[in-house]
Amino acid sequence: MSGRRIYFKPGQIISRLLNPALCLCCDIPINAEDFMCEDCLESLPRVGHPCSCCGLPNASRAEVCASCLLKPPRWHNMIAPLIYRAETRRLIHDLKFNEQLYVANALLQHLAHCYRDHPVEVLMPVPLHPTRLLERGFNQSAEIAAILSRHLHIPLDRHSLKRIKATDSQSGLSLNKRRKNLLKAFQYDPQEPYRSVAIIDDVITSGSTMTEICKQLQKAGVKHMEVWSLARALKQD
């Protein structure tokens, strides 16, 4: 569900009427299909040498960090190329709360290659509870998943995974409270017996949401689970 409204600031409206091919961040003229200029793309903070399991910077040169070796997450791989701060935070905030859906297109046009070598059977967005979906009018994770599906030619399943509990906002909660908040929040009723799934979200913070979802998928026999997101929040943020 989406109202497909696109909001611009007054100055952006004037600029785009005069020249619609402008960078989303700095408003300089660019090729119409690019969305963002090279300088702004390069300035988006990236996770350096991320752990393949948790997506956080890995101090060792190994693929998996020491923390994940000691306590592996329920999923097998995480891809979250950007750090959730500065301009990335602003862009994702505009996508999530102002329904500026073109932001997802802009970012994924340049990031889709990050997910390309991780074949899975199906993409599943993190669902919203029906009440929250009605309030917001769209699910940003579903929008991201739909774009990735088109770029990567991987089927999209919006219906097998459901949020059946109207949880409180996770923002500001401790890790323990986040986990309690999400207990029994999701239901997985697959349309077919998937064995390899990528779960899609906009930002990964504590990973509590993904942990609870993966519990349900594992119970149903899913053998390989990946977590795909636009950005990773770092612990100090």
N, C-alpha and C positions, 0 to 999 in steps of 0.2 A: 504494500500500500504506500503510495506516495503522492503528495499534492504536486510534486515537480515544480514548486516555486523556486525561483532563483533570485536572490537578493544582491543588489549592488549598492554601495554608498553613492550619494549624489555625484561626487567628483568622478567616480568610476563610470557612472552612466554617461556623463558628458564625454569623457575620454573615449569610451567604447563606441559611442555614436559617431565620433570623428574618425576613430581608427579602432575597429573591433579587435584587431590582432595586437593586443598589449599583454605584457607579462602580468600575471596575477599578483605578483609581489611588488614590483617596482614600476609598473606601467610604461616601460619602454616598449617601442614597437618591436614585434617579433613575427616569425612566420605563423600564420593562422592556426596551423595544426600543432604548435609546440606548447601552448599554454603558459610556459615559463621560460625565461631567458637562461642561458648557460650559467651566468654568474649567480643567479638566485638558486638554481638547481645545485650548484657546487657548494653554496653556503648552507644548505640544509644539513644539519648535524647527522652524521652516520655513526653506527655502532662499529668501533674498530675491533677486528678479530673477535667476533661474537662466539660464544659457546653455542654449539649446534642444538643443545637441548633447551637452555633457558633464555638464549638470545642476549645475555648480558656480556659486557666485555670480559674476555678470558685472559687472565694474566699469564697463563702458560701458553705454550705453542701447540698444545694438544687440541683436538677437535672438541672435546668435552671438558668443562671446567671441573675442578676438584669437588666443588659442592654437589654437582649433578652426578659425579661418580659415586659419592658417598650416599646420596639420596636422589635417585633418578626420578624425574617427574613422570606422570602417567602417560604423557605423549612421547613421541620418539624424535621429533625434530621441530624446531621453531625458526620461522623466518620473519623478522621484523627489522627491516633495513634502517629506518630512521630513528633518531633519538627524540623522544617526546619532550621537546623544549623549544624555546625561541619561536622562529617562524613556523616550524612544524606544528607546534602546539596551537598557534593561531589558526593555521589552515585547517587542522582537524577540528578545532572548536567551531569554525565557521561551517564545516561540513555537518557536524553533529547537531548543533543547536540553532543554526541559521538556515539549514537546508540548502546550503550552497553545494549542490550535488556535483557541480563541475569540478570541484576540488579533487574528488576521488578520481575522475578521469585524468585530471592534470598530473597527479602524482603517479598513478598507475601506468600512464603512458610511458613514463621514464623508469618505473620500477618493476614492470611485469617480468623482465628477464630474470630477476632475483628468484622467482618462484618456478621458472620454466623447467629446471632439471630435477624437480621433485614430483615425479608422476604419482598421482592418486586417482582413485576411481571417481570421486565425487567431491564437490565443495559444499559445505554447510555453514551458513552464517549463524553467529550467535543470535538466538531469537530474543525478541522483546515480549514481555507479557502483553496480552491483548489490550489491557487498559493503557499501558504506556505507549503502545503502538497507536492507539486511537488519539492520545494526547499529542504525540509528536507528529503523526501523519506519515512517517516513514521509518525504516530501520536502516541506519547507516551501514551496518555490517552486511546487510543483504544487498545494498547498492554496490559496495566494494566487491562482494562475491560475484555479483552479476557481471561486473566489468572484467574481473579476473577470468571468469568462465568464457567470456568472448575472446579475450586475448590468448588464453591457453588452450581453448577448445576442450575444456573439461566440463562434464555435466554439473548442473547446479540443482541442489535439492533444498527447497525452502520449507518443506513440510514435515520431514521425519523428526526433526528436533524441535521441541516446543518448550517454552517457559511456562510452567503451570503455577508458579508462585510469584505473587507480586512483591518482589523484594524491595527493601529500602535502598537508596543510593549507596554505592560502595565508597564514594568519595569521603575521605576523612576517617574511615573506619580502620581499626587495627587489623592485622592479619588474622588474628583469631576471630574477631567479630565478622570479618569478611567471609570466613569459612562458615560460620554459623548462619549468617544471613542467606547463604546460598544452598544450605542443606535442603535436599528434595525440591529444588527450584526447577529442575529440568526433567523432561520425559522424552525418551527416544523410542519412537515407533517407526522403524525403517520401512520404506516402501519395497525394498529388496534387501537381501543379506549382504550389505557392503562389508568389505574386509580392509579397505584402505581409504581413509577419510581425511580431508583437510578442513579444519574448523577456522572460520574467518571472523576477525574482529578488527576494529579500528586501531585500538591501542591495547597493549598488554601491560598491566601494572603488577599486581602481586601474583597473577596466574591462578587465583582462586576460582574464577569462573571456568577457566579451561579444565582445571582439575575436576570440578564437579561434573562438567559435561563428559569428560573422558571416562569417569566412573560408569556413567550410563551406557556409553558406547561399548566399553569393555564387557559389561554384563550381557550385551546383545551379540557378542562375538566378534567385534571389530578388532583386528589384529594389529593394524598399523594406523597411528593417528599423528597428524601434523597440525601445528598451530601456525597460521599465517595472519600477519597483521601489517598495517602500515608502519607502526612505530612501537618502540619499547621504552617504557618509563624506567629510568635508572633509579637505584635505591636512594641516592642522595637527593633526588628531585622530589 
